[in-house]
Amino acid sequence: MDNIAGHKSSLSLVTNIAVLCLVVIWLIPTVGLLVSSFRDREQISETGWWAAMFPVESAERMRPEPEGVSQDGDSYVLEGNVFEAGSGSVSGFGLTGRDPGAAEVGQTYAWFEVEVTEEDGEIDDERIEIAYPADGDPEFPEATEDGLPITPGSAVLQRSLTVAENGDFSYVNDDEISRAPSLYVITKQPPDFGWQNYRQILTSDGMDRAFINTLTVTVPATVIPILIAAFAAYALAWMDFPGRGWLVAAVVGLLVVPLQLALVPMLTLHNQIGIGQSFLGIWLAHTGFGLPLAVYLLRNYMIGLPRDIIESAKVDGATDFQVFTKIVLPLSFPALASFAIFQFLWTWNDLLVAKVFLPSNSESWVMTVKIADDLLGSRGGDWGILAAAAFVSIAVPLVVFFAMQKYLVRGLLAGSVK
């Protein structure tokens, strides 16, 4: 029944499932990038985008000002709230950055100085760290972690910290508290979404210039190869001359040549002929890299046009140029639009060619270079900025794609069937 007209093939379900899986595979990273673009750097570093709707636990260093210090016997006490004017929830705390969650809320974390007996019998002082209930007394171990016995009753408090879930703390020190102490807490921060990443990108100095530079590079780098490739494709499709087959084979061969192999030779050539690193240089570079695909795509489309139309025009006295401009070129608009989409997307999102063929000064930066060199810095670790920059940079290509998407499939499938 699979081959009977009017009946769907049994493979249609498999095809639909395969297409759906491909869409999901491509969609998941995009959704993750979108979610990350609205999160701040700290929350991105703590949890993945799939946990963005849940509270985030992060270790933070607090330095409360030593105001309102009171004396309790031989110790000095500082009380306050680690969140100051803000709010939050504490799940753990400590006195050192190596173990910020040494104690839980409702406990007291303290440093004591105790006397220990060395292996040779000598008495020495050593610090131990213990956590105990805030409303109870500390229970000291009989020996240190190194196995040295502790002298009972020798413990002397050096400092302690008690933190409640709402951030209220009590810090005790055996010395006078004259400067802000370092307190470490594990806080539960609610999900934080905002426009700060987009605001930083759009309001950064020179972004408007980078946008104009990107248009200055992309538009000519899209138009020039289309103009050249259209003439070449017509000649390879409808004009008979010696070596045409070899030229077609050469075009197909150039499709598999990595552009990275040509970067240094082309830049050397540009420097020798005097154009160096300039807008003209990058236009010619993008033209050279885009021509093989353009010629191949347009030639396949043009060779599939009805021969009767072209032969009738030539019988009526039309020249090859007139046939090309008045018949072939208008009929080839789907293929032209398909290549224009690819070339525009490639040149707009390009970073490598722009870094090589444009001057390194900020006045010549395109958007990709501006984002990579200025906003992200040398390490590129600010994922929120990177995610937001990705969506800012694809705004214009999306407009171009949706404006010409109806021609994309028609142009790509040109020449694939007879």
Disulfide bonds with the S-S distance in Angstrom:
none
